[in-house]
């Protein structure tokens, strides 16, 4: 793995950490192509109180 690829992987991991830190309920889906993350989908749910 070259330095550029390694930096991209680290930045993607940092992005995932930020998404997880700011989310209470929901899901994160990683789209992978040729062994690399090409897309991150975030679905957040909001719980409404009665």
C-alpha positions in Angstrom: 0.0 0.0 0.0 1.5 3.3 -1.0 1.5 6.5 1.1 -1.4 8.1 -0.8 -3.6 5.1 -0.5 -2.8 4.8 3.2 -3.7 8.5 3.7 -7.1 8.0 2.0 -7.9 5.0 4.2 -7.0 7.0 7.3 -9.2 10.0 6.2 -12.1 7.6 5.5 -11.7 6.1 9.0 -11.6 9.6 10.5 -14.8 10.4 8.5 -16.5 7.3 9.9 -15.5 8.2 13.5 -17.0 11.7 13.0 -20.2 10.3 11.6 -20.5 7.8 14.6 -19.7 10.5 17.2 -22.5 12.7 15.9 -25.2 10.1 15.5 -27.6 8.8 18.2 -29.7 6.4 16.1 -29.3 5.2 12.6 -27.0 3.2 10.3 -23.9 3.7 8.2 -23.5 1.6 5.0 -20.1 1.3 3.3 -20.1 0.7 -0.5 -17.0 -1.2 -1.5 -15.7 -1.7 -5.0 -12.5 -3.6 -5.8 -11.7 -3.8 -2.1 -11.9 0.0 -1.6 -14.5 2.1 0.1 -16.1 4.2 -2.6 -19.2 5.5 -0.9 -20.5 6.0 2.6 -24.3 6.3 3.2 -25.6 7.6 6.5 -29.2 7.1 7.6 -30.1 8.9 10.7 -33.3 8.4 12.7 -34.9 10.9 15.1 -37.0 9.6 18.0 -40.1 11.7 18.6 -41.6 11.8 22.1 -45.3 11.7 22.5 
